[in-house]
Amino acid sequence: MWSQLLTWSGREFGHLPWRKNRTLYRTLVSEIMLQQTTVSTVLQHYERFLVRFPDLQSLAKASEEELLVAWKGLGYYRRAKNLKKIAETIARDWDGKFPEQGVDLQMISGIGPYTSNALIAIGMDRPALAVDANLERVLARLHGLKTAKGPRLQKQILQLFLENKIVPERHMSFRALNEALMDLGRTICQANRVACEICPMKKSCIAHKQGKALAYPAGGDTPAKKAIEHELSLLRVIVGKPERLQAYQKEKGEWLEGQWELPTFVIETDDEKFKQYPALTKKIDVSELPTVKTGITKYSIVNYILKLSAEEWKTWKFTRETTWRDGTSAESNLSTASQKCLKKI
Ligand code: SF4
């Protein structure tokens, strides 16, 4: 069932640089780069990054500035920082060697189930499935899985995999299998477009046999969300208590015009034109602060929440005039993001 797929993938994509001279470090770098970035963009930056940081130790020792220069063009800088954090942890706590078990890999901050499975399957060529949206979709179609897309479907796929029901053959290369499924999902078996006639899996694909490829996974025909183009890290400041806090009103031409918002600063963005909030100039370690994720238009936002007393707030400079408001009352017309931050504390 799988040999045609593996042959096709090797023939079409075996040339990709992260599929040559394999090491776990090179696999880690490529996997982190390929999250949220297209193959063609990663191709322009991968080798250059590895020339600058050829191994885990060199990356662990890099300054933030060096790292960001090497990452330029790939966007989503948080991934670069994550990558460095992973390198530091492995260099410090694991004597520079990647742990081999998933449970140990996932103890490392920045490595979640997907990256852990990718390292095991692609890096170590051991049985594992790195289930992202591509694998989720392709496997739901191949096996006719009716569960709606999302965490439940991913869990179901991993469970079926453990029961040897997704891939009954255990003697194959799991590296090649994962890569081939990724290739299929990226090219022939896309979310809104399939080319079943040229698909190496068409003879065994349940969704194709039913003539319903696009119906899988369920929920897959909902309109695509607006593409996220930029990442933003914001600091949202809660001065006082939710019942009496400092807020300011958004002006004409700003996001959420007329609504009220917590004093907000930009910690980091990859959009140089972004002007909605002033930049954070105070030196603050935000790494331990609680966070809430939100999104607006083309921005994916991580909101860091800082609580201050009225006295402490007096030492801050904010470009807009703030006033006391009751953040718990509907009349306060607080933005959804500000309300989410209040709920978090
Ligand atoms: S046959 Fe069609 S639906 Fe099935 S895996 Fe191939 S492209 Fe996807």
Boltz pocket constraint, residues with backbone or C-beta under 6 A from the ligand:
constraints:
  - pocket:
      binder: B
      contacts: [[A, 138], [A, 141], [A, 142], [A, 188], [A, 189], [A, 194], [A, 195], [A, 196], [A, 197], [A, 199], [A, 200], [A, 201], [A, 202], [A, 205], [A, 206], [A, 207], [A, 208], [A, 213]]
      max_distance: 6.0
